[in-house]
Amino acid sequence: MSISASMVKELRERTGAGMMECKKALVETGGDMGAAIEMLRKSGQAKADKKSGRVAADGRVVISVNDQKAAMTEINSETDFVAKDENFMAYAEAVGACVLGSDAADVEALAGESLTDGRTVETARTELVAKVGENISVRRFERLEAAEHLGSYAHGARIGVIVSLKGGDAELARDIAMHIAATNPVCVDENGVPADTLERERRIFAEQAAESGKPPEIVEKMVTGRVAKFLKEITLVGQPFVKDPDVSVGKLLGNSGAEVTGFVRFEVGEGIDKKEENFAEEVAKQIEDAKKKDGD
């Protein structure tokens, strides 16, 4: 059977695969469009499986919001180049919208959810891997219910924040989200600081203060002061507000009769061990290897 250019074009539009791959699939299936689609999807899954072990530490953070709920999703790629690809960006936005509208509890459950075009999140991912040639992964997502106001802030595509506010207004909620993006607090207030974190810091401060040789009662005051300073640094309400450092976030909220009921901050790639390439060392090694080879 003769394979026309229009058939290749249709298959490419339906699968996102390369032109040569589409033509080859049509030839091998005798022009059967359905069989060619299945073949390309299987091929895409195989390629995705091969790439699944590669570190994907770049990507985008996507924020999706409606009147009552906000969702934030991190989708990873291997390089910044692919993170800026229009196909990747479209997939990321589609997954973000899916997270907002679904009840999936985790990434594994989300993989089986359907996007607006009918494909599952996982099917669309494997097809995208085949198209861009990199490992793509949906790393994590979180949702936040509105207390009264929802605020969000995105610093490019790499840092995203969603925040729920009781009291205040939408503008204050956005200001708080922007502050969180800039300062990365651990939690809202000291009640949210993990007990082991606080104990570890207190122990370190006590050891440092003891080395001063001061009396025990002075040492205790030093430790108390340092712990208080530490809590101001890591808690949202204790930090100086980025737009007005003379006012703490806690005081800003209090002046507006508002409180933060929850927030989520994502930064692309945080916590992922990414191999650092040292090209100078790599070139030097290649030169050294070449010298050894010439000397043999």
N, C-alpha and C positions, 0 to 999 in steps of 0.2 A: 504493500500500500504506500502511496506517495504521501509524504508528510509535508503539509503546507506551512507557510510562514504564519498564517493566522492561527493554526492549531498550536504551534510553538508559543505564539504570543498569549493565547488563552491559558495554556498550561502554566506559563510563567506568572501570569497575573493571579492565577488561582493558588499557586504554591509558593511563589517568591523565589523559586530556584533559578539558577543561572540558565541562560539560553541554550548552551551546549548540553547541559544536563537534561533539560526539557526535551530537546530533540532526540537525545539518546534514549530517553525513557519511552518516547512515542514510537521510535523505531523498534525497540525491543518488545513493546506490547502490541505492535501491529496497528497503532493509531487509536487504541482503546483509551479514551481520556480517563475513565475511572481507574483502570488498572495502572495507568501511568502516574496518576496522583498517588495511589497507594504505594507504588514503587519508590517515588520520590520521598514520601513520608517515612518509609522504612529506612531509606538511605539517610535522611536527615536525622533519624533517631540514632543510627549507627555512628554518624559523625559526632552527634552530641555526646554519645557514650564515650567516644574516644577523647573528647575534649573535657569531659567532666572532672578529670583530675587536675586540670590546670587552674592556677589561682586566679580568681576573678575578684580584684580588689578595687577596681575603678567603678564607674557607673553613675547612677542618678538617684536622688531622693525625690519622690513624688508626693505631693500633698493633695488630698481630695477632701472637699468639704461640702456638706449641705447644712440645712438650718439647725439640725439637732446633733450632728455627729461629724467628726473629722477622722480621717485615716491618713497614715503616713507609711510609705512603702519604700524599701531600698531594693533596687534592682542592679545587679553587678555585671560588669563586663571586664575583660582583661586589660583594655587600654582606654585612654581618654578619647582616642580617635573614634572608636566604636561608640562610646558613650554619647558622642555628638552626632552620630549617624541618625538620619531621620527615621529609619526603620526601627532602630533601638528606642528612640524617644517615643515613637507611636506605641510601641509595645509597652513601655514603662507607664505611659499615661493610661493605657487600656487596663493594665493590671491594677493600677491605683484605683481606678473607677470600680473595678471588680471587687477589690478589698472593701471599699466603702459600702457597696451594695450587698455583699454576701455575709454569711454568718460563719465562714470558715474560721476555725480556731487556730490553725497553724499553717505553715507553708505547705506541708504535705497535703493537707485537706484542700488548700487553695488550688493546688495543681489540677484538681479535677473540676474546678468551677469553670463555667462558660463565660467567654468574653462576648461582647455585643455582636461580633461577626459569626458566632456559633462555635468557634474553636475553643478547646479547653486552654487554660493557661499553659499547661505542659506541652500540648501540641504546638501552640504558637511559639513557645520557647525553642523547641527542637528545630522547628522550621527556620527560626531566626538564626540559630547557631549555624545551620547549613548555609544560610545566606551570607552572614558576616564573617564566618570562619574563626570565631572566638567562643570560648565558654561563656555562657550567659546564665545567671542564676537569680532567682527571686530569694533574697537573703532573709528578709524579716519584714514584719509590718505590725503596726499597733493602731488601735482605734481609741477615740476619746469622746465620751458623751458630753454634751453641753450642760453645764450647770445653769448658766443664764446666757453667757457670751462665749463664743469660740474665737480665738485669735490664732493666726498662723503667720509664719515668716519663712521665706526661703532665701538663703544666701547663695545665689546662683543655683546650681543643681546639686551642690555637694553638702550643704547643711540645711536641714529643715527642722522647724519647730511647730508643734501645735499645743495650744494651752486652753484650758477651760477656766472661766472666771465666774464667780458668784458676786453680783454687784458690779459697780463700775459701768463701763460701756465698751463697745467694740473697738474704739480707738485705743483705750487703755489695754485691752487684751492683745492688740497687735504690738503695742509698745513693749509689753512684757515678753511676748514671743521674740521680738527682736533682741531684747536684753539677754534672754536665755541663749539665743544663737551665739551672741558675742562672748558670754562669760562661762557657759557650760556648767551651771550649778549641779550638784549631786542630787539635791532634793529640795522640796519647798521650804521646810524648816528643820530644826534639829531633831524633831520627833521622827523624821524619816532617815536620819543618819544610821547606818548599820552599827549595831553594838560593837562588833569586832573591830570596825574601822575606828570608832571613837576610843576604844580601849588601847588599840595599837598606838595611836597618836599620843594618848595620855602617857603611855609607858615611855615613849621616845622623849617626850618633853620632860618627864620626871628624871630620866637618865641625864639629859642635858643640863637640867637645873641643878642636879646633885653635884655635878662637876664644878659648880661655881664655888663650892665650899661654904655657902651661906647656911644659916640656921634652918632647921626643918620647917619652921612656920613660914619663913621667907620663901623657901623652896616651894611650899604648897601654894602660896600666893602666885608665884611665878608660873607654876603649872596651870593653875586656874585661869590666869590671864591669857596664857598661850592657847589653851583649849577654847576659850571664848573667841579669840581672834580667828582660830582655825574654823570654828563653826560659822562665823560671819563670812569667811571666804568661800565656803563650799555650799552654803544654803542660799536659796533664792532671796528670802526675805532679809537676810543679813548683808547682802551685797550692795555696794553703792550703785545707784541707777545709772546706766550708761549715758543717758541724756542729761543727767544732772547729778554728778558724783557727790554733791553735798547732801543728797537725800538718799536714804536707803530704800530699797524696793519695798520693804515692810512698811515704812512710813508713807511711801507713795500710795500703796494699796489702802492703808488705814485712812488716809486723807480722802479717799474716794469711797470709803465704806465697802471695800472689795476684798476678796480673798481668792487665791489661786487654789482650785480644787484638784488640779492635776496638770501635768505637762509631759510631753515626750520630745526628745531631741535626738535626731539621727545625723550622723556625719558619715559620708561615704567611706567605706573601707576601715572604719575604726575597729580595732581589735583583730583585724586579719593580718596574719604574718605574710608579708609580701617580700619575695626575694629581691634584694637590692643588687642591681647590676653595676659593677665597677668596670667600665669600658677601658679605662686606662690600664688597669691590671690585666684585663683580658688581652689587649693588644700586646702588652709587654710579654705575656706568657706565650702568645703566638710567635713573637719574634724570637724568644728564647728557644722554643721548640724547633723553629726553622734552623737556628744556628746549630743545634744538636744534630739535626738531621743532615745538615751540610757537612758536619764534622765526621759523620759515620763513614 
